[in-house]
């Protein structure tokens, strides 16, 4: 899909327009509490795609859930 956009040409007012696209993809995980968590994952994938250059689709990996330490649990 990303490559299809890069080949797309649109003629507008005598100008040829070219497009690039960056896409962030996320999958809902068991730790997600709501759709907002899913959207945050997709947003992070989009940010990663933009940082890595144009015409990228990045699948966001869910953040690693670290086990609570005893000192954190006591707080």
C-alpha positions in Angstrom: 0.0 0.0 0.0 2.8 2.4 0.9 4.5 1.8 -2.5 1.2 2.4 -4.3 0.9 5.9 -2.8 4.5 6.7 -3.9 3.6 6.0 -7.5 0.4 8.0 -7.4 0.4 11.2 -9.5 -2.5 13.7 -9.4 -2.8 16.5 -11.9 -4.2 19.6 -10.2 -4.3 23.1 -11.8 -1.5 22.1 -14.2 0.8 20.8 -11.5 1.7 17.1 -10.9 1.4 16.2 -7.3 3.3 13.2 -5.7 2.5 11.7 -2.4 4.3 9.9 0.4 2.7 8.1 3.3 3.8 7.0 6.8 1.6 4.5 8.6 1.5 3.4 12.2 -0.2 0.0 12.9 -1.1 -1.4 16.3 -2.7 -4.5 17.7 -4.8 -4.5 20.8 -3.1 -6.4 23.6 -4.5 -8.0 26.7 -3.0 -5.1 28.8 -4.9 -2.5 26.8 -7.7 -1.0 28.9 -9.5 0.9 26.2 -9.5 1.9 22.5 -7.4 4.9 23.5 -4.5 2.5 24.4 -4.8 1.0 20.9 -4.7 4.5 19.4 -1.6 5.4 21.5 0.1 2.3 20.1 -0.8 3.3 16.5 0.4 6.9 17.1 3.7 5.5 18.4 4.1 3.4 15.3 3.4 6.5 13.2 6.0 8.5 15.0 8.5 5.7 14.5 7.6 5.6 10.8 8.1 9.3 10.4 11.5 9.2 12.2 12.7 6.3 10.1 11.9 8.2 6.8 9.1 8.5 4.4 7.1 5.7 2.8 7.1 3.4 5.8 4.5 1.3 7.6 5.6 0.5 11.1 3.8 -2.1 13.3 4.0 -0.8 16.9 5.0 -3.3 19.5 3.2 -3.1 22.8 5.4 -1.7 25.6 7.1 -4.3 27.7 5.3 -4.7 31.0 8.0 -4.9 33.7 7.2 -6.7 36.9 6.6 -4.4 39.9 9.5 -4.3 42.3 8.9 -4.7 46.0 9.8 -1.0 46.7 7.4 0.2 44.0 4.6 -2.0 45.3 5.1 -0.5 48.8 4.6 3.1 47.6 
